[in-house]
């Protein structure tokens, strides 16, 4: 075993030394790289980053001042067709009012080995797409051409940014392995940044200093009066300064492994973030830049695309007056207006914290982004006399900000307050209910804001557990065939999620889903109810016949008493987990099964009752069995009380589900009398 370990360590070191020794230059791809059929450190990888370089530095422009320059060079190996997605990349360019980042020098090449010769295909304009991604970002997306299994793609570009105060988050890990990555950040002494790291991989950051200078050229005109000859003279001067340099070099970076219930995995990739604390330029005072979420929220509220849109009422006044003319109860008004906006408006799937076309145009078109629809809702509720505030949201698509920033919010919902009651509403969700929000919001966080600029942090994960109830009534014959009926009732968030994912599907599609989910071939008399009755449970009923759940051996019959409802494998398979488990909401899963045994048989063995818990009252499992005459009764209650579980509880959680699977696999044994 020790010898084997030494070989593995030696191989890893050899690979690291090789990758460090190799020089990577754009346009210099080797045949050895193209011949490689699998990643040496991860044979399961569909693609791997052979090399990535990021050079971030400041350049002084005499007319613009300091600009932030980011140079990127990346080379990726595509081992098979499943890795072709990594032949596409995207660049997000920040913008704020008239200032915008620009991309320049974008070049890309695909290299393939054809008849033992390297064939190059260059990226053309046809493979480059530009569009507006959000209110703060434009997107440049490009796809390298002529991808084949075994191809290598490489590309480089430069981003020129007038936002010298904002260094983008630097990712040091991806969802595919990285053979080598080099990052250099050079910051003039005038900028003081605080550094944050994220992820579980060690980051080897080396700091150094170097001298640099800014050169100035000034122009002087003389002799412009009388008979004298006009002359222009130029003079040069310079200012010396110190640059703080941060270098990161890593080799053999493993792929980030996405685990079940991880929320937005980009939150856990190894990365480094630079937050500007202050600037101190020659002959000037210190200027501080650290801010608060309250200040950020106030900035967004003061944006005309947000605050001014809340003041517009003329476009809806007649409709709202008619809607609530005979209603005095604020909560009833809120319910009527909420339902009206849901039916009137269609969400265009755009996550936005401010409007684009404006609330009036969105109302006219019947289509809008999240800000337009929900700011409209807030304005209507406020007009009707309901105490309402907008809530800025960092959705599940938004990467968690380590410090306050405008880009930290990408969505808006509404909050109604009446006495001690607080109700959150999202009118983009056709199946939305008061305090039942879509997953994109539940897995995020928010900040309720007022016109005065005050704000409050909001956690949307519900404290009330959702539930699902299964009831099975069936009978078993002497040949091992089981016939019966199953009913399923879902409540609260589980009902909402069923509506969202399956509400509009045909009966045939619903039956197909159940057959695949439970591995049942014969389902009949399917019924579905409650989909349109928001606030009530969603119920399914069907009849079934099972031919493979019970095994007949001579005079005995063996079967699991939970039949097709038992869990067969643990979704948590990793030995360890480096980041939290986010279920979104707690749940209770209740199962009641009644099985009539065939005449002439008796129960020889039956699983014993059992109960176990997770620590800190996180969850519990109760299993009960009873024999009553010719029937077996099984009762199971599985509960998870909290929606968000810290990393340290992962071993207990994994063991908890292992115990459940083991218990649910215990069998009943019937013997012929």
ChimeraX attribute file (.defattr): number of C-alpha atoms within 10 A of each C-alpha:
attribute: neighborCount
match mode: 1-to-1
recipient: residues
	/A:1	6
	/A:2	7
	/A:3	8
	/A:4	9
	/A:5	10
	/A:6	11
	/A:7	12
	/A:8	12
	/A:9	12
	/A:10	12
	/A:11	14
	/A:12	16
	/A:13	14
	/A:14	12
	/A:15	17
	/A:16	17
	/A:17	12
	/A:18	13
	/A:19	19
	/A:20	17
	/A:21	9
	/A:22	10
	/A:23	9
	/A:24	18
	/A:25	11
	/A:26	14
	/A:27	13
	/A:28	9
	/A:29	18
	/A:30	11
	/A:31	14
	/A:32	7
	/A:33	13
	/A:34	20
	/A:35	14
	/A:36	14
	/A:37	15
	/A:38	18
	/A:39	21
	/A:40	15
	/A:41	18
	/A:42	15
	/A:43	11
	/A:44	11
	/A:45	19
	/A:46	23
	/A:47	30
	/A:48	26
	/A:49	27
	/A:50	23
	/A:51	22
	/A:52	21
	/A:53	18
	/A:54	19
	/A:55	16
	/A:56	22
	/A:57	20
	/A:58	19
	/A:59	17
	/A:60	14
	/A:61	12
	/A:62	11
	/A:63	6
	/A:64	8
	/A:65	11
	/A:66	18
	/A:67	18
	/A:68	21
	/A:69	22
	/A:70	20
	/A:71	18
	/A:72	17
	/A:73	21
	/A:74	20
	/A:75	24
	/A:76	24
	/A:77	29
	/A:78	28
	/A:79	25
	/A:80	17
	/A:81	14
	/A:82	12
	/A:83	20
	/A:84	21
	/A:85	12
	/A:86	18
	/A:87	23
	/A:88	14
	/A:89	13
	/A:90	13
	/A:91	15
	/A:92	21
	/A:93	19
	/A:94	22
	/A:95	18
	/A:96	11
	/A:97	7
	/A:98	5
	/A:99	11
	/A:100	16
	/A:101	19
	/A:102	17
	/A:103	17
	/A:104	11
	/A:105	11
	/A:106	16
	/A:107	16
	/A:108	24
	/A:109	22
	/A:110	25
	/A:111	27
	/A:112	24
	/A:113	17
	/A:114	8
	/A:115	7
	/A:116	10
	/A:117	10
	/A:118	15
	/A:119	13
	/A:120	18
	/A:121	15
	/A:122	17
	/A:123	21
	/A:124	15
	/A:125	8
	/A:126	10
	/A:127	14
	/A:128	16
	/A:129	12
	/A:130	13
	/A:131	11
	/A:132	12
	/A:133	16
	/A:134	19
	/A:135	19
	/A:136	19
	/A:137	18
	/A:138	19
	/A:139	16
	/A:140	18
	/A:141	15
	/A:142	22
	/A:143	21
	/A:144	26
	/A:145	20
	/A:146	16
	/A:147	20
	/A:148	17
	/A:149	19
	/A:150	24
	/A:151	27
	/A:152	28
	/A:153	31
	/A:154	26
	/A:155	24
	/A:156	19
	/A:157	17
	/A:158	19
	/A:159	19
	/A:160	20
	/A:161	23
	/A:162	18
	/A:163	17
	/A:164	18
	/A:165	20
	/A:166	16
	/A:167	19
	/A:168	14
	/A:169	15
	/A:170	14
	/A:171	16
	/A:172	22
	/A:173	22
	/A:174	18
	/A:175	17
	/A:176	22
	/A:177	24
	/A:178	25
	/A:179	24
	/A:180	20
	/A:181	22
	/A:182	16
	/A:183	19
	/A:184	20
	/A:185	19
	/A:186	21
	/A:187	21
	/A:188	22
	/A:189	15
	/A:190	16
	/A:191	17
	/A:192	19
	/A:193	20
	/A:194	11
	/A:195	11
	/A:196	13
	/A:197	18
	/A:198	17
	/A:199	19
	/A:200	13
	/A:201	16
	/A:202	10
	/A:203	16
	/A:204	9
	/A:205	13
	/A:206	11
	/A:207	12
	/A:208	10
	/A:209	14
	/A:210	11
	/A:211	10
	/A:212	12
	/A:213	13
	/A:214	13
	/A:215	13
	/A:216	13
	/A:217	10
	/A:218	9
	/A:219	9
	/A:220	9
	/A:221	10
	/A:222	11
	/A:223	11
	/A:224	11
	/A:225	8
	/A:226	7
	/A:227	7
	/A:228	9
	/A:229	9
	/A:230	11
	/A:231	10
	/A:232	10
	/A:233	9
	/A:234	9
	/A:235	9
	/A:236	9
	/A:237	9
	/A:238	10
	/A:239	10
	/A:240	10
	/A:241	14
	/A:242	15
	/A:243	21
	/A:244	18
	/A:245	17
	/A:246	16
	/A:247	15
	/A:248	16
	/A:249	16
	/A:250	20
	/A:251	21
	/A:252	21
	/A:253	20
	/A:254	17
	/A:255	18
	/A:256	18
	/A:257	14
	/A:258	16
	/A:259	17
	/A:260	12
	/A:261	15
	/A:262	17
	/A:263	21
	/A:264	18
	/A:265	17
	/A:266	20
	/A:267	18
	/A:268	20
	/A:269	23
	/A:270	20
	/A:271	20
	/A:272	17
	/A:273	20
	/A:274	20
	/A:275	21
	/A:276	19
	/A:277	16
	/A:278	16
	/A:279	18
	/A:280	14
	/A:281	12
	/A:282	8
	/A:283	6
	/A:284	8
	/A:285	9
	/A:286	12
	/A:287	12
	/A:288	12
	/A:289	14
	/A:290	14
	/A:291	13
	/A:292	12
	/A:293	18
	/A:294	17
	/A:295	16
	/A:296	19
	/A:297	27
	/A:298	19
	/A:299	14
	/A:300	19
	/A:301	24
	/A:302	15
	/A:303	14
	/A:304	12
	/A:305	20
	/A:306	22
	/A:307	19
	/A:308	12
	/A:309	21
	/A:310	22
	/A:311	15
	/A:312	17
	/A:313	17
	/A:314	9
	/A:315	13
	/A:316	16
	/A:317	14
	/A:318	10
	/A:319	14
	/A:320	19
	/A:321	13
	/A:322	9
	/A:323	15
	/A:324	17
	/A:325	11
	/A:326	9
	/A:327	12
	/A:328	11
	/A:329	11
	/A:330	18
	/A:331	17
	/A:332	13
	/A:333	21
	/A:334	26
	/A:335	14
	/A:336	16
	/A:337	22
	/A:338	24
	/A:339	15
	/A:340	16
	/A:341	21
	/A:342	20
	/A:343	14
	/A:344	15
	/A:345	24
	/A:346	21
	/A:347	20
	/A:348	13
	/A:349	11
	/A:350	14
	/A:351	23
	/A:352	23
	/A:353	31
	/A:354	28
	/A:355	21
	/A:356	17
	/A:357	12
	/A:358	21
	/A:359	29
	/A:360	17
	/A:361	14
	/A:362	20
	/A:363	19
	/A:364	13
	/A:365	12
	/A:366	17
	/A:367	19
	/A:368	27
	/A:369	27
	/A:370	27
	/A:371	31
	/A:372	30
	/A:373	30
	/A:374	29
	/A:375	29
	/A:376	28
	/A:377	28
	/A:378	27
	/A:379	22
	/A:380	27
	/A:381	25
	/A:382	18
	/A:383	19
	/A:384	21
	/A:385	13
	/A:386	20
	/A:387	17
	/A:388	24
	/A:389	22
	/A:390	27
	/A:391	30
	/A:392	28
	/A:393	28
	/A:394	26
	/A:395	24
	/A:396	20
	/A:397	17
	/A:398	20
	/A:399	17
	/A:400	18
	/A:401	15
	/A:402	15
	/A:403	14
	/A:404	17
	/A:405	17
	/A:406	15
	/A:407	18
	/A:408	22
	/A:409	28
	/A:410	23
	/A:411	26
	/A:412	29
	/A:413	27
	/A:414	25
	/A:415	20
	/A:416	22
	/A:417	15
	/A:418	12
	/A:419	7
	/A:420	5
	/A:421	8
	/A:422	12
	/A:423	16
	/A:424	19
	/A:425	25
	/A:426	26
	/A:427	29
	/A:428	27
	/A:429	18
	/A:430	18
	/A:431	24
	/A:432	23
	/A:433	22
	/A:434	18
	/A:435	17
	/A:436	23
	/A:437	25
	/A:438	19
	/A:439	18
	/A:440	18
	/A:441	23
	/A:442	21
	/A:443	24
	/A:444	24
	/A:445	21
	/A:446	23
	/A:447	22
	/A:448	22
	/A:449	21
	/A:450	17
	/A:451	13
	/A:452	9
	/A:453	16
	/A:454	14
	/A:455	20
	/A:456	13
	/A:457	15
	/A:458	14
	/A:459	13
	/A:460	20
	/A:461	23
	/A:462	17
	/A:463	11
	/A:464	14
	/A:465	18
	/A:466	21
	/A:467	20
	/A:468	20
	/A:469	16
	/A:470	19
	/A:471	16
	/A:472	22
	/A:473	16
	/A:474	18
	/A:475	20
	/A:476	20
	/A:477	15
	/A:478	18
	/A:479	13
	/A:480	22
	/A:481	16
	/A:482	21
	/A:483	18
	/A:484	17
	/A:485	17
	/A:486	17
	/A:487	17
	/A:488	18
	/A:489	20
	/A:490	22
	/A:491	21
	/A:492	21
	/A:493	28
	/A:494	20
	/A:495	24
	/A:496	27
	/A:497	19
	/A:498	16
	/A:499	20
	/A:500	16
	/A:501	9
	/A:502	14
	/A:503	19
	/A:504	13
	/A:505	10
	/A:506	10
	/A:507	12
	/A:508	9
	/A:509	12
	/A:510	17
	/A:511	20
	/A:512	15
	/A:513	13
	/A:514	14
	/A:515	15
	/A:516	10
	/A:517	11
	/A:518	12
	/A:519	13
	/A:520	18
	/A:521	16
	/A:522	13
	/A:523	16
	/A:524	13
	/A:525	10
	/A:526	16
	/A:527	14
	/A:528	15
	/A:529	14
	/A:530	17
	/A:531	20
	/A:532	12
	/A:533	10
	/A:534	17
	/A:535	18
	/A:536	16
	/A:537	21
	/A:538	24
	/A:539	19
	/A:540	17
	/A:541	18
	/A:542	17
	/A:543	18
	/A:544	18
	/A:545	19
	/A:546	19
	/A:547	14
	/A:548	15
	/A:549	17
	/A:550	23
	/A:551	16
	/A:552	15
	/A:553	11
	/A:554	8
	/A:555	11
	/A:556	18
	/A:557	25
	/A:558	18
	/A:559	19
	/A:560	20
	/A:561	26
	/A:562	24
	/A:563	20
	/A:564	15
	/A:565	15
	/A:566	17
	/A:567	17
	/A:568	13
	/A:569	12
	/A:570	14
	/A:571	13
	/A:572	18
	/A:573	12
	/A:574	11
	/A:575	8
	/A:576	12
	/A:577	19
	/A:578	15
	/A:579	20
	/A:580	18
	/A:581	20
	/A:582	19
	/A:583	19
	/A:584	22
	/A:585	22
	/A:586	23
	/A:587	23
	/A:588	19
	/A:589	16
	/A:590	18
	/A:591	20
	/A:592	17
	/A:593	21
	/A:594	22
	/A:595	22
	/A:596	20
	/A:597	22
	/A:598	17
	/A:599	12
	/A:600	11
	/A:601	18
	/A:602	18
	/A:603	18
	/A:604	12
	/A:605	13
	/A:606	18
	/A:607	19
	/A:608	11
	/A:609	14
	/A:610	13
	/A:611	15
	/A:612	14
	/A:613	17
	/A:614	17
	/A:615	11
	/A:616	8
	/A:617	11
	/A:618	17
	/A:619	19
	/A:620	18
	/A:621	20
	/A:622	16
	/A:623	19
	/A:624	15
	/A:625	18
	/A:626	15
	/A:627	14
	/A:628	10
	/A:629	9
	/A:630	15
	/A:631	19
	/A:632	19
	/A:633	18
	/A:634	20
	/A:635	18
	/A:636	21
	/A:637	16
	/A:638	20
	/A:639	22
	/A:640	21
	/A:641	20
	/A:642	20
	/A:643	19
	/A:644	18
	/A:645	15
	/A:646	12
	/A:647	14
	/A:648	13
	/A:649	16
	/A:650	20
	/A:651	14
	/A:652	13
	/A:653	20
	/A:654	17
	/A:655	14
	/A:656	18
	/A:657	17
	/A:658	19
	/A:659	16
	/A:660	23
	/A:661	16
	/A:662	13
	/A:663	19
	/A:664	20
	/A:665	18
	/A:666	17
	/A:667	18
	/A:668	18
	/A:669	21
	/A:670	22
	/A:671	16
	/A:672	15
	/A:673	10
